[in-house]
Amino acid sequence: MNILHISAECFPIAKVGGLADVVGALPKYQKDLGTSANVIMPFYNNKFTQSNTFEEIHSDYIALGHQYYNFKVLKLTSNQLGFDLFCIDIPDLIYKEYVYSSDDTERFLAFQIAALDWILTLKKQPNIIHTHDHHTGLIPFMISQSFKYKTLKNIPTVLTIHNAQYQGWFSHENVNLIPPFNRDNIGLLDWGGNINSLAIAIKCAWKVTTVSPSYMEELKIKANGLEDLLNHESSKCIGILNGIDWSVWNPKTDDKLIKNYDKSTVISGKSSNKKWLCKEYNLDVKKPLFVFIGRLVGEKGADLFPEIFKEALAENNISILLLGSGYEKIEEALTSISQENFNKFIGYDEKLAHIMYAGADFLLMPSRVEPCGLNQMYSLRYGTVPIVNAIGGLKDTIIDITKENGFGVVHHGVTIEKVTSAITKASIYFNQKEFRKNLKKMMQIDHSWGNSAQAYVNLYKSLKN
């Protein structure tokens, strides 16, 4: 089976969020199951593309309305990713330092057209085309409706929704940018008075998946305007929980850590990483260390962090360390916190993130929206207790310590009081003997991509029967 994943992001080439982690891992694990799984993505001007070698395997031009653009298909020459990577290079539109911007309609539409034009030339065409989020949402429509792609219309298309809040809206005035299609079916493009890329993909893809079962059910109730559509198309929708790449997220071999460890050496290993963090950020190593790693936005509950942290620090004998960036007002409010045993790194640092997962005692994830969540899986892998809101993939992966087989802390709803209460619960519930026992228990929970990759392969096979 030959699978092509088409995405705007892929780790380690270009990463903005969890989409990149999924696309960078899922093909590797699918290949382990005997499939051929590869990735097509845009060619950005970034550190990875500048420091690696690509070979040109195809060149042509596309029409975007009345404008013509030359493009190339570049293939990564090394096998470092575990799958073949193909990049669409459109210098005038895509080769930028950024992934997303204000001109994304033209950029990602050109990317999708160029990708399909190249697929038309392949002697061995894919058995499955797997698209990810709205940036590739027009592909199922163009395959089924655009005249130039009629030879591809029997190739099953799968859409995975990583975050339904972002839908790729643009005006019907730009409909002529799409390759000519049967205008009798122009209604497929419309949702809410605009051309809506994500809605189009939901309508036209053969199957629609989300990155956790709970997130699929939540979207049928609240999906930024797509609720009715998802309920109407529910027969082809399924939630498949993401996994994490155990070859990358492995405390025994992680070269970013101060000291490596496994479940038999977890106590000393975590202690060494915690000592480094506390020394680096002027925190008391004797206190339980709570961390947050992520975007400082409302979806993550970050708008409440300044008040949560102030109250939690005043009420509990703890330390808090934050790594992230986002809304300027939140960053400014966090910078104004003057209490002892709080520190922050505004921005993102991959090495620091790994050390924080390894050195922290607790990870905070009070998300209002969390389609799957990977951070809580990383924390389990590194023996750090996750404190989460019961939403989306967090609900599917974390069991409260008070429940049978529980290991984490779960709160219901995101308010200052509920999150601070969860922090207090975590800081007093675990005695040292129980805490150490729980660390080893968490590290044995398997959230690798194996099961998820098999679920996707089974889904693909069902489309070929």
C-alpha positions as CSV (number, residue, x, y, z in Angstrom):
1,M,0.0,0.0,0.0
2,N,1.4,3.4,-1.1
3,I,0.3,6.3,1.2
4,L,1.0,10.0,0.6
5,H,0.6,12.3,3.5
6,I,0.2,16.0,2.5
7,S,0.7,18.6,5.1
8,A,1.9,22.2,5.8
9,E,4.1,21.0,8.7
10,C,6.3,18.0,9.4
11,F,8.8,17.6,12.3
12,P,11.8,18.3,12.1
13,I,11.5,20.3,8.9
14,A,8.9,22.9,10.0
15,K,7.0,22.9,13.2
16,V,4.4,25.3,14.6
17,G,2.3,22.8,16.7
18,G,1.3,19.2,17.2
19,L,0.5,18.7,13.5
20,A,4.2,18.6,12.7
21,D,4.9,15.9,15.4
22,V,2.1,13.7,14.0
23,V,3.2,14.0,10.3
24,G,6.8,13.5,11.3
25,A,6.1,10.2,13.2
26,L,3.0,8.5,11.7
27,P,4.7,7.6,8.3
28,K,7.6,5.9,10.1
29,Y,5.4,3.7,12.1
30,Q,3.2,2.9,9.1
31,K,6.3,1.8,7.2
32,D,7.1,-0.6,10.1
33,L,3.7,-2.2,9.3
34,G,4.7,-2.9,5.7
35,T,3.3,0.1,3.9
36,S,5.0,2.7,1.8
37,A,4.2,6.0,3.6
38,N,5.8,9.3,2.5
39,V,5.2,13.0,2.9
40,I,4.6,16.0,0.6
41,M,5.0,19.5,2.2
42,P,6.0,23.0,1.2
43,F,9.6,24.0,0.8
44,Y,10.3,26.7,3.4
45,N,13.4,28.9,3.8
46,N,14.4,27.6,7.3
47,K,17.3,26.0,9.1
48,F,16.4,22.5,8.1
49,T,16.1,23.2,4.3
50,Q,19.3,25.3,4.4
51,S,21.4,22.6,6.2
52,N,20.2,19.6,4.2
53,T,20.6,18.4,0.6
54,F,17.6,18.1,-1.8
55,E,17.5,16.8,-5.3
56,E,15.2,18.2,-8.0
57,I,13.0,15.4,-9.4
58,H,10.3,17.4,-11.2
59,S,9.6,20.9,-12.5
60,D,6.7,22.6,-14.1
61,Y,4.4,25.5,-13.7
62,I,0.9,26.0,-12.4
63,A,-1.9,28.5,-13.1
64,L,-3.4,30.3,-10.1
65,G,-6.2,32.1,-11.8
66,H,-4.5,34.3,-14.4
67,Q,-1.1,34.2,-12.7
68,Y,1.5,31.5,-13.5
69,Y,4.1,30.2,-11.1
70,N,7.1,27.9,-11.7
71,F,7.5,25.1,-9.2
72,K,9.9,22.2,-8.4
73,V,9.5,19.0,-6.5
74,L,12.6,18.5,-4.3
75,K,13.4,15.2,-2.6
76,L,15.4,15.0,0.6
77,T,18.5,13.0,-0.3
78,S,19.2,11.5,3.2
79,N,17.1,8.8,4.8
80,Q,17.2,10.4,8.2
81,L,13.5,10.7,8.6
82,G,12.6,7.1,8.1
83,F,10.4,8.0,5.1
84,D,10.8,9.9,1.8
85,L,10.2,13.6,2.0
86,F,9.1,15.6,-1.0
87,C,8.9,19.3,-0.9
88,I,7.0,21.7,-3.3
89,D,9.2,24.7,-4.0
90,I,7.3,27.7,-5.3
91,P,9.9,30.5,-4.8
92,D,7.5,33.4,-5.3
93,L,5.0,32.1,-2.7
94,I,6.2,29.4,-0.4
95,Y,10.0,29.8,0.1
96,K,9.6,32.0,3.2
97,E,11.0,32.0,6.7
98,Y,7.5,31.5,8.1
99,V,5.0,28.7,7.8
100,Y,1.8,30.7,8.2
101,S,1.0,34.3,7.2
102,S,-1.7,36.6,5.9
103,D,-1.3,35.5,2.3
104,D,-2.0,31.8,3.0
105,T,-4.9,31.4,0.6
106,E,-2.7,31.8,-2.4
107,R,0.3,30.1,-0.9
108,F,-1.4,26.9,0.2
109,L,-3.8,26.7,-2.8
110,A,-0.7,26.9,-5.1
111,F,1.0,24.2,-2.9
112,Q,-2.0,21.9,-3.3
113,I,-2.3,22.4,-7.0
114,A,1.4,21.8,-7.6
115,A,1.3,18.6,-5.4
116,L,-1.6,17.2,-7.4
117,D,0.0,18.2,-10.7
118,W,3.1,16.2,-9.7
119,I,1.0,13.2,-8.6
120,L,-0.6,13.1,-12.0
121,T,2.9,12.4,-13.5
122,L,3.8,9.5,-11.2
123,K,4.0,6.0,-12.8
124,K,3.1,4.5,-9.4
125,Q,0.2,6.5,-8.0
126,P,-0.7,6.4,-4.3
127,N,-3.3,4.1,-3.0
128,I,-4.3,6.6,-0.4
129,I,-3.9,10.4,-0.2
130,H,-4.0,11.5,3.5
131,T,-4.5,15.2,4.0
132,H,-4.0,17.1,7.2
133,D,-6.0,20.2,8.4
134,H,-7.4,23.0,6.2
135,H,-4.1,23.8,4.5
136,T,-4.6,20.7,2.3
137,G,-8.5,20.7,2.5
138,L,-9.1,21.5,-1.2
139,I,-7.3,18.4,-2.3
140,P,-10.3,16.0,-1.8
141,F,-12.5,18.5,-3.7
142,M,-10.1,19.0,-6.6
143,I,-9.5,15.2,-7.0
144,S,-13.3,14.6,-7.1
145,Q,-14.4,17.7,-9.1
146,S,-11.6,19.4,-11.1
147,F,-11.5,18.2,-14.7
148,K,-7.7,18.0,-14.8
149,Y,-7.5,15.5,-11.9
150,K,-10.2,13.1,-13.2
151,T,-7.7,10.2,-13.4
152,L,-7.1,10.5,-9.6
153,K,-10.8,10.5,-8.6
154,N,-10.8,6.8,-7.6
155,I,-7.9,7.3,-5.1
156,P,-9.4,7.4,-1.6
157,T,-8.8,10.6,0.4
158,V,-8.6,10.8,4.1
159,L,-8.7,14.0,6.1
160,T,-7.4,14.3,9.7
161,I,-8.6,17.3,11.7
162,H,-5.9,18.4,14.1
163,N,-7.6,21.6,15.1
164,A,-11.0,22.6,13.9
165,Q,-10.8,26.2,15.1
166,Y,-8.7,27.1,12.0
167,Q,-10.6,26.4,8.8
168,G,-9.0,28.3,5.9
169,W,-11.8,30.6,4.9
170,F,-11.6,32.8,1.8
171,S,-14.0,34.7,-0.4
172,H,-16.0,33.3,-3.3
173,E,-14.4,36.1,-5.3
174,N,-11.3,33.8,-5.4
175,V,-13.1,30.8,-6.8
176,N,-11.4,31.1,-10.1
177,L,-8.1,30.3,-8.4
178,I,-9.3,26.7,-8.2
179,P,-8.7,24.6,-11.3
180,P,-11.8,24.4,-13.5
181,F,-14.4,22.1,-12.1
182,N,-18.1,21.1,-12.5
183,R,-19.9,24.2,-11.5
184,D,-23.1,22.2,-10.8
185,N,-21.3,21.1,-7.6
186,I,-20.1,24.6,-6.6
187,G,-22.2,24.3,-3.4
188,L,-19.5,21.9,-2.1
189,L,-17.2,24.9,-1.6
190,D,-19.6,27.0,0.5
191,W,-20.0,26.9,4.3
192,G,-21.3,30.0,6.1
193,G,-21.1,32.2,3.0
194,N,-17.4,31.7,2.4
195,I,-15.2,29.1,0.7
196,N,-14.2,27.0,3.8
197,S,-11.3,24.7,3.1
198,L,-11.9,22.5,6.2
199,A,-15.6,22.2,5.5
200,I,-14.9,21.3,1.9
201,A,-12.6,18.5,3.0
202,I,-15.1,17.1,5.4
203,K,-17.7,17.0,2.6
204,C,-15.4,15.5,0.0
205,A,-12.9,13.2,1.8
206,W,-13.8,9.5,1.8
207,K,-13.1,9.4,5.6
208,V,-12.6,12.0,8.2
209,T,-10.6,11.4,11.4
210,T,-9.8,13.5,14.5
211,V,-6.8,13.0,16.7
212,S,-8.7,11.5,19.6
213,P,-12.2,9.9,20.0
214,S,-13.4,12.4,22.6
215,Y,-12.4,15.3,20.3
216,M,-14.6,13.9,17.5
217,E,-17.6,13.8,19.8
218,E,-16.9,17.3,21.1
219,L,-16.7,18.7,17.6
220,K,-20.3,17.6,17.0
221,I,-21.3,20.0,19.8
222,K,-18.7,22.8,19.4
223,A,-16.7,23.1,16.2
224,N,-16.5,26.8,15.3
225,G,-19.5,26.6,13.0
226,L,-19.0,23.1,11.7
227,E,-21.2,21.2,14.2
228,D,-24.1,20.5,11.8
229,L,-21.8,19.4,9.0
230,L,-19.9,17.0,11.2
231,N,-23.2,15.5,12.5
232,H,-24.4,15.2,9.0
233,E,-21.2,13.4,7.9
234,S,-20.8,11.4,11.1
235,S,-21.0,8.0,9.3
236,K,-17.6,8.6,7.8
237,C,-16.0,10.2,10.9
238,I,-13.8,8.4,13.4
239,G,-11.5,9.5,16.2
240,I,-8.1,7.9,16.3
241,L,-5.8,8.8,19.2
242,N,-2.4,10.2,18.3
243,G,0.7,8.6,19.6
244,I,4.2,9.9,20.3
245,D,7.5,8.9,18.7
246,W,9.2,6.7,21.3
247,S,12.5,6.9,19.4
248,V,12.6,10.7,20.0
249,W,10.8,10.8,23.4
250,N,12.9,8.3,25.3
251,P,14.5,9.4,28.6
252,K,17.1,6.6,28.3
253,T,18.5,7.9,25.0
254,D,17.4,11.5,24.8
255,D,20.6,13.5,24.1
256,K,19.0,16.7,25.3
257,L,18.9,15.6,28.9
258,I,21.3,16.5,31.7
259,K,21.2,12.8,32.7
260,N,19.5,9.9,31.0
261,Y,17.4,7.3,32.9
262,D,14.9,4.5,32.6
263,K,12.2,3.2,35.0
264,S,14.9,1.6,37.1
265,T,16.9,4.8,37.5
266,V,14.1,7.3,37.3
267,I,14.6,8.8,40.7
268,S,18.3,9.7,40.3
269,G,17.7,10.7,36.6
270,K,14.9,13.0,37.3
271,S,16.7,14.5,40.3
272,S,19.7,15.5,38.2
273,N,17.5,17.2,35.6
274,K,15.5,18.9,38.3
275,K,18.7,20.2,40.0
276,W,19.9,21.7,36.7
277,L,16.5,23.4,36.1
278,C,16.3,24.8,39.6
279,K,19.9,26.1,39.5
280,E,19.4,27.6,36.1
281,Y,16.1,29.4,37.0
282,N,16.7,30.1,40.7
283,L,14.1,27.7,42.1
284,D,14.2,25.7,45.3
285,V,15.0,22.1,44.4
286,K,13.4,20.8,47.6
287,K,10.0,22.0,46.5
288,P,7.7,20.2,44.1
289,L,8.3,21.6,40.6
290,F,5.2,22.4,38.4
291,V,5.8,23.3,34.7
292,F,3.9,24.5,31.7
293,I,5.2,24.0,28.2
294,G,3.2,25.4,25.3
295,R,1.5,28.4,23.7
296,L,0.3,31.3,25.8
297,V,-3.2,31.5,24.4
298,G,-6.8,31.2,25.7
299,E,-7.1,27.6,24.3
300,K,-4.5,26.5,26.7
301,G,-6.0,28.4,29.7
302,A,-3.0,30.7,29.7
303,D,-5.0,33.8,30.1
304,L,-5.6,32.7,33.7
305,F,-2.0,31.8,34.5
306,P,-1.0,35.1,36.2
307,E,-3.7,34.7,38.8
308,I,-3.4,30.9,39.0
309,F,0.3,31.1,39.6
310,K,0.0,33.9,42.2
311,E,-2.6,32.0,44.2
312,A,-0.9,28.6,43.8
313,L,2.4,29.9,45.0
314,A,0.8,31.7,48.0
315,E,-1.2,28.6,49.1
316,N,1.3,25.8,48.4
317,N,5.0,25.2,49.1
318,I,5.9,24.7,45.4
319,S,7.9,26.1,42.5
320,I,6.6,26.9,39.0
321,L,8.5,27.2,35.7
322,L,6.9,28.1,32.4
323,L,8.2,27.8,28.8
324,G,6.1,29.3,26.1
325,S,5.1,32.4,24.1
326,G,1.9,33.8,22.7
327,Y,-0.4,36.7,23.4
328,E,1.6,39.8,24.4
329,K,-0.7,40.7,27.3
330,I,-0.3,37.3,28.8
331,E,3.5,37.4,28.4
332,E,3.6,40.9,30.1
333,A,1.4,39.7,33.0
334,L,3.6,36.7,33.6
335,T,6.7,38.9,33.5
336,S,5.2,41.1,36.2
337,I,5.0,38.2,38.7
338,S,7.5,38.9,41.4
339,Q,6.9,36.0,43.7
340,E,9.8,33.7,44.7
341,N,9.9,30.2,43.2
342,F,8.4,31.3,39.9
343,N,10.4,31.7,36.7
344,K,9.7,31.6,33.0
345,F,11.3,31.4,29.5
346,I,9.3,33.4,27.0
347,G,9.9,31.8,23.6
348,Y,10.6,28.2,22.8
349,D,13.7,26.0,23.3
350,E,13.5,22.3,22.3
351,K,16.3,21.3,24.6
352,L,14.8,23.1,27.6
353,A,11.4,21.5,26.9
354,H,13.0,18.0,27.1
355,I,14.8,18.8,30.3
356,M,11.6,20.2,31.8
357,Y,9.6,17.0,31.0
358,A,12.5,15.1,32.7
359,G,13.1,17.3,35.7
360,A,9.6,18.4,36.6
361,D,7.4,16.7,39.2
362,F,4.1,17.9,37.6
363,L,3.0,19.1,34.2
364,L,0.1,21.7,33.9
365,M,-2.3,21.3,31.0
366,P,-5.5,23.3,31.9
367,S,-6.6,23.4,28.2
368,R,-10.0,24.6,27.2
369,V,-9.5,22.9,23.8
370,E,-7.1,20.0,23.3
371,P,-7.8,17.8,20.2
372,C,-5.4,15.2,21.4
373,G,-2.5,16.7,23.3
374,L,1.0,15.3,23.1
375,N,2.6,17.0,26.1
376,Q,0.7,14.8,28.6
377,M,2.1,11.7,26.8
378,Y,5.6,13.1,26.8
379,S,5.3,13.7,30.6
380,L,4.1,10.2,31.2
381,R,7.1,8.8,29.2
382,Y,9.4,10.9,31.4
383,G,7.7,10.1,34.7
384,T,6.1,13.5,35.3
385,V,2.5,13.6,36.7
386,P,0.1,15.4,34.3
387,I,-2.5,17.8,35.7
388,V,-5.2,18.2,33.0
389,N,-8.7,19.4,32.3
390,A,-11.0,16.6,31.2
391,I,-11.3,17.6,27.6
392,G,-10.5,16.0,24.2
393,G,-7.4,13.8,24.2
394,L,-6.6,14.7,27.8
395,K,-9.8,13.0,28.8
396,D,-8.9,9.9,26.7
397,T,-5.3,9.5,28.1
398,I,-5.3,10.6,31.8
399,I,-7.0,8.8,34.7
400,D,-7.3,10.7,38.0
401,I,-5.2,9.3,40.8
402,T,-8.3,8.7,43.0
403,K,-9.8,6.4,40.4
404,E,-8.9,2.7,39.8
405,N,-5.6,2.5,38.0
406,G,-5.3,6.3,38.2
407,F,-1.9,8.1,37.9
408,G,-2.6,11.8,37.1
409,V,-4.7,14.7,38.4
410,V,-7.9,15.6,36.5
411,H,-10.0,18.7,37.0
412,H,-13.3,19.5,35.3
413,G,-13.4,23.0,33.9
414,V,-10.9,25.8,33.6
415,T,-11.3,28.5,36.3
416,I,-8.7,30.0,38.7
417,E,-10.3,28.1,41.6
418,K,-10.4,24.7,39.8
419,V,-6.8,24.8,38.5
420,T,-5.3,26.0,41.8
421,S,-7.3,23.3,43.6
422,A,-5.8,20.7,41.3
423,I,-2.4,22.0,42.0
424,T,-3.0,21.8,45.7
425,K,-4.4,18.3,45.3
426,A,-1.3,17.2,43.5
427,S,1.1,18.8,45.9
428,I,-0.4,17.1,49.0
429,Y,-1.8,13.9,47.6
430,F,1.5,12.1,46.8
431,N,3.7,11.0,49.7
432,Q,7.2,10.2,48.6
433,K,6.8,6.4,48.6
434,E,3.6,6.6,46.6
435,F,5.0,9.3,44.3
436,R,8.0,7.1,43.3
437,K,5.8,4.1,42.7
438,N,3.6,6.2,40.5
439,L,6.6,7.4,38.4
440,K,7.4,3.9,37.3
441,K,3.8,3.1,36.6
442,M,3.4,6.1,34.3
443,M,6.6,5.3,32.4
444,Q,5.2,1.9,31.4
445,I,2.0,3.3,29.8
446,D,2.3,2.8,26.1
447,H,1.3,5.8,24.0
448,S,3.7,5.0,21.1
449,W,2.5,5.3,17.6
450,G,2.2,1.5,17.1
451,N,-1.5,1.1,17.9
452,S,-2.5,4.3,16.2
453,A,-0.6,3.6,13.0
454,Q,-2.3,0.2,12.8
455,A,-5.7,1.9,13.2
456,Y,-4.9,4.1,10.3
457,V,-3.7,1.3,8.1
458,N,-6.9,-0.6,9.0
459,L,-8.9,2.4,7.9
460,Y,-7.1,2.7,4.6
461,K,-7.7,-1.0,3.9
462,S,-11.4,-0.5,4.5
463,L,-11.5,2.0,1.7
464,K,-10.0,-0.4,-0.8
465,N,-12.4,-3.2,-0.2
